[in-house]
Amino acid sequence: MNGLEALLSPWGLGLLGLLVGSFLNVVVHRFPLMLERQWWGDVAGQLADATSFQRVFGRAPGKPVNEVAKALGHDLEQLPALGLARPASRCPACGHQIRWYENIPLVSWLVLRGRCSACGTAISVRYPFIELLTGVLFAAVGWKLGPQPSTLMWCAVVAVLLALAAIDWDTTVLPDALTLPLLWGALLAAVAGWHLPPAQAVLGAIVGYLSLWSVYWLFKLVTGKEGMGYGDFKLLAALGAWLSWQAILPIVLAASLLGAVVGLVLKATGGLREGRFVPFGPFLAGGGVAVLLIGLPTVLGWMGWV
């Protein structure tokens, strides 16, 4: 077995998944914060001219953009720089900088017994959970698809879906900065001949988007309320572009069933967030991963479609 075959084996991909999962923890934590800063900067920019600021706040601005941000409760100039690579990870309780040997996936959390080495504050079990889940999913993709270069492509798809699921669960937002590259990546991969024919990928994207878009508007017309966000449409469009239009119904059915079960459990335990709803994105992502790992022909066979 050469190096590439070793990497593409389930064991190799499982180890790679642990490392990627560690990075996904950073993405899930920091990316929403980065977007929030960008949003507040955009809002401040829209109100930065003296006329708009005077109308909203009753006085003329000093330093336009940051003056607006301060008035909105966000002093952007005083916030430290934040990116996915910088600054280095720190304990949120005491500011202790995480050393490299304290950041080894799974191992460090177990050795530290789930606590900061400096102050003893508990480290959320979600960090090792995401690392382990990413490793397991990468290994499963390797087992399902075998040692071929396209397996890495599908591992990347799974990683993005996992990040989207976790971000949506935390914030009820599916960022365009992740959903749209996932969609365009599927279309480009189709043009390159790496998975579906281009026509099927485009049809999958159209069916995926319009199916939830139609449900959204029907629900809004009947109830006057919004039942989901546009991010869900884009996510299902991306899944359709990767897995074909035939995967849309199985994904939605699986997501609806799992979402209903989780929603009932949270309702019974008092775990529903304000507004008493559960984001749909994590279950769409989970349905997509399930169809990928089970295999679309098998799923369609269960449904009696083939």
SVG drawing of the C-alpha trace seen along z (x, -y; Angstrom):
<svg xmlns="http://www.w3.org/2000/svg" viewBox="-54 -67 58 69">
<polyline fill="none" stroke="black" stroke-width="0.4" points="0.0,0.0 1.5,-3.3 1.1,-6.6 -2.0,-7.8 -3.7,-4.4 -3.0,-4.6 -4.4,-8.1 -7.6,-7.1 -8.1,-4.0 -10.9,-4.3 -8.2,-4.4 -6.2,-7.1 -9.3,-9.2 -10.5,-8.7 -7.2,-10.2 -7.5,-13.0 -11.1,-13.6 -9.9,-14.1 -7.6,-16.9 -10.2,-18.4 -12.7,-18.2 -10.4,-20.2 -10.4,-22.9 -14.2,-22.7 -14.4,-23.6 -12.6,-26.8 -14.9,-27.5 -18.1,-26.8 -17.0,-29.1 -15.3,-32.0 -17.1,-32.2 -20.4,-33.5 -18.5,-36.1 -16.6,-37.2 -19.9,-37.4 -21.5,-39.4 -18.7,-41.9 -19.1,-42.2 -22.8,-42.7 -22.4,-45.5 -19.8,-47.1 -22.2,-46.9 -25.0,-48.5 -22.7,-51.2 -21.5,-51.8 -25.1,-52.2 -25.8,-54.8 -22.4,-56.5 -23.5,-59.5 -24.4,-62.5 -28.0,-62.7 -28.9,-59.1 -27.1,-59.2 -28.8,-62.5 -32.2,-61.0 -31.6,-57.8 -29.7,-59.1 -30.6,-62.8 -27.1,-64.1 -24.3,-64.3 -21.6,-61.6 -18.0,-62.1 -16.0,-59.3 -18.8,-58.0 -18.6,-54.2 -17.3,-53.4 -19.4,-56.2 -22.5,-54.4 -21.3,-51.1 -20.7,-52.5 -24.2,-54.0 -25.5,-50.5 -23.6,-49.0 -20.6,-47.6 -17.3,-49.4 -15.6,-47.7 -12.3,-49.6 -11.8,-48.2 -12.4,-44.6 -9.2,-42.5 -8.5,-41.0 -10.3,-37.8 -9.8,-35.2 -9.8,-31.4 -6.0,-31.3 -5.4,-34.2 -5.3,-34.7 -4.2,-31.4 -6.8,-29.5 -7.3,-30.6 -9.3,-29.6 -12.4,-31.9 -12.4,-31.9 -8.8,-32.8 -7.2,-33.7 -4.6,-30.9 -3.1,-30.3 -3.7,-26.7 -0.3,-25.0 0.1,-22.6 0.1,-19.5 -3.1,-20.7 -4.8,-20.8 -4.3,-17.3 -7.7,-16.0 -9.5,-13.8 -6.2,-13.0 -5.7,-16.4 -9.3,-16.6 -9.0,-13.2 -5.6,-13.8 -6.8,-17.2 -10.0,-15.5 -12.0,-18.1 -10.6,-21.0 -8.3,-24.0 -4.8,-23.3 -4.5,-26.8 -7.7,-27.5 -9.6,-24.2 -12.6,-25.5 -14.6,-22.8 -14.0,-22.4 -17.3,-21.6 -17.6,-18.0 -18.8,-19.2 -15.2,-19.9 -14.1,-16.2 -17.5,-15.2 -17.1,-17.1 -13.6,-15.8 -14.7,-12.2 -17.8,-12.6 -15.7,-14.1 -13.3,-11.2 -16.0,-8.6 -17.8,-10.2 -14.5,-10.5 -13.8,-6.8 -17.3,-5.9 -16.9,-7.8 -13.6,-6.0 -15.3,-2.7 -18.2,-3.5 -16.4,-4.9 -13.0,-3.2 -9.5,-4.5 -10.0,-6.9 -9.1,-10.6 -12.8,-11.7 -13.2,-10.3 -11.3,-13.3 -13.8,-15.6 -16.7,-13.9 -15.0,-14.2 -14.7,-17.9 -18.5,-18.0 -19.2,-16.2 -16.9,-18.6 -18.8,-21.6 -22.1,-20.0 -21.0,-19.3 -19.8,-22.9 -23.1,-24.2 -25.1,-22.0 -23.3,-23.1 -23.4,-26.8 -27.2,-26.6 -27.8,-24.8 -26.0,-27.5 -27.2,-30.6 -30.1,-29.5 -28.1,-31.0 -26.8,-29.1 -24.1,-31.5 -24.0,-32.2 -20.2,-32.0 -20.5,-28.3 -23.7,-27.3 -23.0,-29.0 -19.4,-27.6 -20.9,-24.2 -23.4,-24.7 -20.9,-26.1 -18.5,-23.4 -21.0,-20.7 -21.7,-22.4 -18.0,-22.8 -17.3,-19.1 -20.1,-18.1 -18.6,-20.0 -15.2,-18.4 -16.8,-15.0 -16.2,-14.1 -19.7,-13.0 -23.1,-13.7 -23.5,-14.8 -23.8,-18.7 -27.5,-18.6 -28.4,-16.4 -26.5,-18.6 -28.2,-21.7 -31.6,-20.0 -30.8,-18.8 -30.0,-22.4 -33.2,-23.7 -35.5,-21.0 -33.8,-21.4 -34.2,-25.1 -37.7,-25.3 -39.1,-22.5 -38.4,-24.3 -39.1,-27.7 -42.6,-26.5 -43.2,-25.1 -42.0,-28.4 -44.4,-30.6 -47.3,-28.2 -46.8,-28.2 -46.4,-32.0 -49.6,-32.5 -51.6,-30.2 -50.2,-31.3 -48.6,-34.7 -45.4,-33.3 -42.0,-32.3 -41.4,-28.6 -37.8,-28.5 -35.0,-30.7 -33.6,-31.1 -30.4,-29.4 -32.3,-26.1 -33.3,-26.5 -29.6,-27.1 -28.4,-24.1 -31.0,-21.8 -30.0,-23.2 -26.4,-22.3 -27.4,-18.8 -29.4,-18.3 -26.5,-19.4 -24.2,-16.9 -26.6,-13.9 -29.1,-14.5 -32.8,-15.6 -33.9,-12.1 -32.2,-12.5 -34.3,-15.6 -37.4,-13.8 -35.5,-11.2 -33.4,-14.0 -36.4,-16.1 -38.3,-13.1 -35.4,-12.0 -34.8,-15.6 -38.4,-16.1 -38.7,-12.9 -35.5,-13.4 -36.3,-17.1 -39.8,-16.2 -38.3,-13.6 -35.6,-16.0 -38.2,-18.8 -40.5,-16.6 -37.6,-15.5 -36.5,-19.1 -40.1,-20.2 -40.5,-17.4 -37.2,-18.4 -37.7,-22.1 -34.8,-22.5 -36.5,-24.5 -35.0,-27.9 -36.9,-31.2 -39.6,-31.0 -40.0,-27.2 -38.5,-26.1 -35.7,-23.8 -33.4,-24.9 -34.0,-22.7 -30.4,-22.9 -28.7,-20.4 -31.3,-17.7 -31.0,-18.6 -27.3,-18.1 -27.7,-14.9 -30.2,-13.6 -27.7,-14.4 -24.9,-12.6 -27.1,-9.6 -28.1,-9.4 -24.4,-9.6 -23.3,-6.9 -26.3,-4.5 -26.2,-5.1 -29.0,-6.7 -29.9,-3.5 -30.4,-1.7 -32.5,-4.5 -34.7,-4.7 -35.1,-0.9 -36.4,-1.2 -38.9,-3.8 -40.0,-1.6 -38.7,-4.0 -36.5,-1.4"/>
</svg>
